[in-house]
């Protein structure tokens, strides 16, 4: 980012010899004698740069009009932003609006991916499903259910490993995917989840605590 300054100006460099900033392989650095580095700016932040190189030492130089290259980088930035937004919207479509966890529509995608990875690398794969005990008693109190899920979200996130996948399967169930965890390890994670829920002091009027039950299965 320091190359472009606060105004994100293109960098046109001539006679660079073996001092390229945009090309890193030894073969490219030997061939590139001049280069143009055009910043790609998305929402006023530098997201990357477009690097063009030439074997001619003076193909790119400071006084060269970079207007066309800047316009090209601008169009590329728009295309990349649209891709990022689409990926973000696609990801949000798989997530529960209350907990932020993936919902059941993402289960097949995640489970298929992790199952294939487990087979390919011969790793364990363990899954668990969790039900909130006596959830039927809360069915007629929607606001309490919402507050309960909001309280459970950080508890579940902290009880799981960073690589684990938590899915809000339906209104009363959560599904967990524990990559590279044996049945023993999966049981330990599940027990940690159960204990933390049981010992949590909920800040919900009329509902001080809840318990949960979990079932665990492993492959292979």
C-alpha positions as CSV (number, residue, x, y, z in Angstrom):
1,X,0.0,0.0,0.0
2,X,2.9,2.3,0.7
3,X,3.9,2.1,-3.0
4,X,0.7,3.9,-4.1
5,X,0.4,6.5,-1.3
6,X,-2.9,7.9,0.1
7,X,-4.2,8.8,-3.4
8,X,-3.5,5.3,-4.8
9,X,-1.6,6.6,-7.8
10,X,-0.4,4.1,-10.5
11,X,3.3,3.4,-10.3
12,X,5.1,3.4,-13.7
13,X,8.7,2.2,-13.4
14,X,11.4,2.1,-16.1
15,X,14.8,0.4,-16.1
16,X,14.0,-1.7,-13.0
17,X,16.4,-4.4,-13.9
18,X,16.0,-7.0,-11.0
19,X,13.9,-4.7,-8.8
20,X,10.4,-5.6,-9.8
21,X,7.6,-5.0,-7.2
22,X,4.9,-6.8,-9.1
23,X,6.7,-9.9,-10.3
24,X,8.2,-12.3,-7.9
25,X,9.6,-15.4,-9.7
26,X,13.3,-15.3,-10.6
27,X,12.4,-15.9,-14.3
28,X,10.0,-13.0,-14.4
29,X,12.3,-10.7,-12.5
30,X,15.1,-11.3,-15.0
31,X,12.8,-10.6,-18.0
32,X,10.8,-7.6,-16.8
33,X,12.7,-4.4,-17.4
34,X,9.8,-1.9,-16.9
35,X,6.5,-2.3,-15.2
36,X,3.1,-0.6,-14.4
37,X,1.5,-1.2,-11.0
38,X,-2.2,-0.1,-11.1
39,X,-4.0,-0.1,-7.8
40,X,-7.4,-1.8,-7.6
41,X,-9.5,0.2,-5.1
42,X,-12.8,-1.0,-3.7
43,X,-14.7,1.3,-1.4
44,X,-11.7,3.5,-0.9
45,X,-9.5,0.6,0.2
46,X,-6.7,-1.0,-1.7
47,X,-7.7,-4.6,-2.6
48,X,-4.8,-5.4,-4.8
49,X,-3.1,-4.2,-7.9
50,X,-2.8,-5.0,-11.6
51,X,0.9,-5.6,-12.6
52,X,2.0,-5.3,-16.2
53,X,5.6,-5.9,-17.3
54,X,7.7,-5.4,-20.4
55,X,11.1,-6.5,-21.5
56,X,11.5,-3.1,-23.0
57,X,13.2,-0.9,-20.3
58,X,11.2,2.2,-21.4
59,X,7.8,0.7,-22.2
60,X,6.5,2.0,-18.9
61,X,7.9,5.3,-17.5
62,X,6.8,8.0,-15.1
63,X,5.6,10.5,-17.7
64,X,3.4,7.9,-19.5
65,X,-0.3,8.7,-19.6
66,X,-1.8,6.0,-17.3
67,X,-5.4,7.1,-17.8
68,X,-6.4,4.0,-19.9
69,X,-4.8,1.6,-17.4
70,X,-6.5,3.4,-14.5
71,X,-9.9,3.0,-16.2
72,X,-9.2,-0.7,-16.8
73,X,-8.3,-1.2,-13.2
74,X,-11.5,0.7,-12.2
75,X,-13.7,-1.7,-14.3
76,X,-11.8,-4.6,-12.8
77,X,-12.5,-3.3,-9.3
78,X,-16.2,-3.0,-10.1
79,X,-16.3,-6.6,-11.3
80,X,-14.4,-7.9,-8.2
81,X,-16.8,-5.9,-5.9
82,X,-19.8,-7.5,-7.6
83,X,-18.2,-11.0,-7.1
84,X,-17.5,-10.2,-3.4
85,X,-21.1,-9.0,-2.9
86,X,-22.5,-12.0,-4.7
87,X,-20.5,-14.4,-2.5
88,X,-21.5,-12.4,0.6
89,X,-25.2,-12.5,-0.3
90,X,-24.9,-16.2,-1.2
91,X,-23.3,-16.9,2.2
92,X,-26.0,-14.9,4.0
93,X,-28.7,-16.9,2.3
94,X,-27.4,-20.0,4.1
95,X,-27.4,-18.4,7.6
96,X,-29.9,-18.1,10.3
97,X,-30.7,-14.5,10.9
98,X,-30.8,-14.8,14.7
99,X,-27.7,-16.9,15.5
100,X,-25.6,-16.2,12.4
101,X,-24.9,-19.9,12.1
102,X,-25.4,-21.8,8.9
103,X,-28.9,-23.2,8.5
104,X,-30.0,-26.7,7.3
105,X,-29.8,-25.7,3.6
106,X,-26.0,-25.6,4.0
107,X,-25.8,-29.0,5.7
108,X,-25.6,-31.1,2.5
109,X,-22.9,-28.8,1.0
110,X,-20.7,-28.8,4.2
111,X,-21.2,-32.5,5.0
112,X,-20.4,-33.6,1.4
113,X,-17.3,-31.5,1.3
114,X,-16.0,-32.7,4.7
115,X,-16.9,-36.3,3.9
116,X,-14.9,-36.2,0.7
117,X,-12.0,-34.6,2.4
118,X,-12.1,-37.2,5.2
119,X,-12.0,-40.0,2.6
120,X,-9.2,-38.4,0.6
121,X,-6.9,-37.7,3.5
122,X,-8.0,-40.6,5.6
123,X,-9.0,-38.4,8.5
124,X,-11.7,-38.9,11.1
125,X,-15.0,-37.0,10.7
126,X,-17.4,-36.7,13.6
127,X,-20.8,-35.1,13.7
128,X,-23.2,-34.3,16.5
129,X,-26.8,-33.2,16.8
130,X,-28.1,-31.3,19.8
131,X,-31.6,-30.8,21.0
132,X,-32.7,-28.2,23.7
133,X,-34.4,-30.2,26.5
134,X,-38.1,-29.5,27.1
135,X,-38.1,-27.0,24.2
136,X,-41.8,-27.7,23.6
137,X,-42.5,-25.7,26.8
138,X,-41.1,-22.6,25.1
139,X,-42.9,-23.0,21.8
140,X,-45.6,-20.5,22.7
141,X,-43.2,-17.8,23.8
142,X,-41.4,-16.8,20.7
143,X,-39.6,-13.9,22.3
144,X,-38.0,-16.2,24.9
145,X,-36.9,-18.6,22.1
146,X,-35.3,-15.7,20.3
147,X,-33.5,-14.5,23.4
148,X,-32.4,-18.1,24.2
149,X,-30.8,-18.6,20.8
150,X,-29.0,-15.2,21.1
151,X,-27.6,-16.3,24.4
152,X,-26.6,-19.7,23.1
153,X,-24.7,-18.3,20.1
154,X,-21.5,-17.3,21.9
155,X,-21.7,-20.3,24.2
156,X,-21.7,-22.7,21.2
157,X,-19.0,-20.7,19.3
158,X,-16.6,-20.7,22.2
159,X,-17.2,-24.4,23.1
160,X,-16.3,-25.5,19.5
161,X,-12.9,-25.4,17.8
162,X,-12.2,-22.8,15.1
163,X,-12.4,-25.5,12.4
164,X,-15.8,-26.8,13.5
165,X,-19.0,-26.0,11.7
166,X,-22.1,-25.1,13.6
167,X,-25.5,-25.3,11.9
168,X,-28.8,-24.0,13.3
169,X,-30.7,-27.1,12.0
170,X,-34.2,-26.1,12.9
171,X,-36.1,-24.3,15.6
172,X,-34.9,-26.7,18.4
173,X,-31.9,-28.5,17.0
174,X,-28.2,-27.6,16.2
175,X,-25.9,-29.8,14.1
176,X,-22.2,-29.8,14.5
177,X,-19.4,-31.0,12.1
178,X,-16.1,-31.7,13.7
179,X,-13.5,-32.2,11.0
180,X,-10.5,-34.4,11.8
181,X,-12.0,-35.4,15.2
182,X,-12.2,-39.0,16.3
183,X,-15.3,-40.4,18.1
184,X,-13.5,-39.8,21.4
185,X,-12.6,-36.3,20.5
186,X,-16.1,-35.6,19.2
187,X,-17.6,-36.9,22.5
188,X,-15.3,-34.5,24.4
189,X,-16.4,-31.5,22.3
190,X,-20.0,-32.5,22.7
191,X,-19.7,-32.9,26.4
192,X,-18.0,-29.5,26.6
193,X,-20.9,-28.0,24.8
194,X,-23.4,-29.7,27.0
195,X,-21.6,-28.6,30.2
196,X,-21.3,-25.0,29.2
197,X,-25.0,-24.8,28.3
198,X,-26.0,-26.4,31.6
199,X,-23.8,-24.1,33.6
200,X,-24.6,-20.9,31.7
201,X,-26.6,-18.3,33.7
202,X,-29.1,-16.9,31.2
203,X,-30.1,-13.3,31.2
204,X,-33.7,-14.1,30.2
205,X,-36.7,-13.2,32.4
206,X,-38.4,-16.4,33.5
207,X,-35.7,-18.6,32.1
208,X,-32.5,-18.8,34.2
209,X,-31.0,-22.0,32.6
210,X,-31.6,-24.8,30.1
211,X,-30.0,-28.1,29.4
212,X,-29.3,-29.9,26.1
213,X,-28.9,-33.5,24.9
214,X,-26.4,-34.5,22.2
215,X,-25.9,-37.5,20.0
216,X,-22.5,-38.2,18.3
217,X,-21.5,-40.3,15.3
218,X,-18.1,-40.7,13.6
219,X,-16.6,-41.8,10.3
220,X,-14.9,-44.1,9.6
